[in-house]
Amino acid sequence: MRLKAYIKNHSDMEIYGIYIDDGYSGVSFGDRPGFQKMMSDVYAGKADCVIVKDLSRFGRDYIEAGRFIQKTFPAFNVRFIAVTDNYDSLYACQADSSLVLPVKNFVNDSYCRDISVKVRACQYAKRLEGQCISAFAPYGYIKDPDNKNHLVVDKYAAGIVKKIFKWKIEGMSLLAVANKLNSLGILSPAEYKKMEGLKYQTGFKTAKTGKWSAVSVKRILTDRVYTGDMVQGKREKTSYKMKKRIVKPEDKWICVKNTHEAVIPEIDFNIVQELIMYDGRPSGGTNTANFFCGVLFCADCGAPMVKRINKYKGRQKVFYICQTKNQSRGCTRHSIPEETLKNIVLKEIVFFTDLMAYYPGILDFVKQMDIDYSKTLEHDTQTSVLTGEYNKYYRLKSGLPSDFKEGLVDKKEFEEFNRIYENKCKELEKKIEKQKELVKKLIHNGALAKSRLEKFQETAETRELTRELLVIMVRKIYLHEGKRIGILFRFANELEKSGLLS
């Protein structure tokens, strides 16, 4: 309205077009469709004057704004007017163009930079507190209606997430899981959000109608958010003037434990992380990889063992050989029939579970194995002692000004004692924080121990070797020549700590 009123008062002007970039940042010129359309009309000679409310509406990058106003527009004989800044290139003097204009553009640019710094600081603080600051909740969760920074479980989508983890543990490849989800007509995360009425856009390349893919399945299987932990700050912008984001190293991510309800037990999540490293192709026309995929390795070269099938006169022999040998890159066959290997592994699992269940008190030991509540209490007591020490020095430091005022200490003593108390307070703050972290770790490990115990109790009575039983009980199997095998059980540490297994 203001610009239309300005044009109405100038008989030598008429409106050719109105260009609006609502919702776009002023620091960018190339990403603004309205600005690009205006410039294409300028380049085509359709418009010879550009009018804006003020310089900040034209743009907030002082270098780019200066280039357009002082070089591009004059080159195309285009007049530029910023109404509220009282700038008109047709009448501007040298001082306006060379001094006032750059200064105002610089101030607009600095304003954006200052806002960017403040926003980043606020986001960093919220991430440290475990608050979810993403625009959309991860698939499987929704934003808490009472607290947009907290996640609550979306029962339908969380059910799909559980199935994805279950299928992966059962041996399905990433692609097989994706194909199964598509065949069942289950909407992909992007399409599900759109169906829920969310204006969701993704930075990943997708087709017009999003389908599940191996990549999207892997993205879910590797996201710790499903264990109840909040992981943020994986990517960051290179500059407040650019939309490009770079991936940060994992040790720079911000992870806060137990911020919301878990969908997947941590033990299942950890199992999947190991299996996903050796994601195999579907075997024998099925949706699953070979039975021992991600578990069976050559004891000599460390390579995965590959499944081979020999067919002769209507009969087939299924066996495993070393991948290195199979590719003619050295090592030896380390061959073993699948059925023989299954029988050996099942026998060892049964023996192991019987051993765990036989010894009196072993299950109680498993419950306690990752957490000693006396240690937790000890650390908590230590925290209280340190807090008391901190309060003492803080009170001494706070009382120094009145001591100085009353003449109990001179200036030199005041400065010396102030420095000593300040350093002591900082030292105690670090120790208190360390003690709190130790307590949190002990409690977390206790929860993990409980999860392990529950998994063990679920499988202890099983006498049939299934893929799920295999990956829950066995971490790795090493095959030596002569069909000799070594098994690394997931619960071996518990027995070692109890002294029942050497």
Sequence and secondary structure as in RCSB ss.txt:
>XXXX:A:sequence
MRLKAYIKNHSDMEIYGIYIDDGYSGVSFGDRPGFQKMMSDVYAGKADCVIVKDLSRFGRDYIEAGRFIQKTFPA
FNVRFIAVTDNYDSLYACQADSSLVLPVKNFVNDSYCRDISVKVRACQYAKRLEGQCISAFAPYGYIKDPDNKNH
LVVDKYAAGIVKKIFKWKIEGMSLLAVANKLNSLGILSPAEYKKMEGLKYQTGFKTAKTGKWSAVSVKRILTDRV
YTGDMVQGKREKTSYKMKKRIVKPEDKWICVKNTHEAVIPEIDFNIVQELIMYDGRPSGGTNTANFFCGVLFCAD
CGAPMVKRINKYKGRQKVFYICQTKNQSRGCTRHSIPEETLKNIVLKEIVFFTDLMAYYPGILDFVKQMDIDYSK
TLEHDTQTSVLTGEYNKYYRLKSGLPSDFKEGLVDKKEFEEFNRIYENKCKELEKKIEKQKELVKKLIHNGALAK
SRLEKFQETAETRELTRELLVIMVRKIYLHEGKRIGILFRFANELEKSGLLS
>XXXX:A:secstr
 HHHHHHHT TT         TT  TT STT HHHHHHHHHHHTTS SEEEESSHHHH S HHHHHHIIIIIHHH
TT EEEETTTTEETTT  HHIIIIIHHHHHHHHHHHHHHHHHHHHHHHHHHHHTT   SSS  TTEEEETTEEEE
EEE HHHHHHHHHHHHHHHTTB HHHHHHHHHHTT   HHHHHHHTT     SS   SS    HHHHHHHHT GG
GGT EEE SEEES TT   EEE  GGGSEEESS S  SS HHHHHHHHHHHTT     TTSSB  TTTTTEEETT
T  BEEEEEEEETTEEEEEEEEHHHHTTSSS    EEHHHHHHHHHHHHHHHHHHHHHSTTHHHHHHHTT  HHH
HHHHHHHHHHHHHHHHHHHHHHHHHHHHHHTTSS HHHHHHHHHHHHHHHHHHHHHHHHHHHHHHHHHHHHHHHH
HHHHHHHHHTT  S  HHHHHHHEEEEEE GGG EEEEETTHHHHHHHTS  
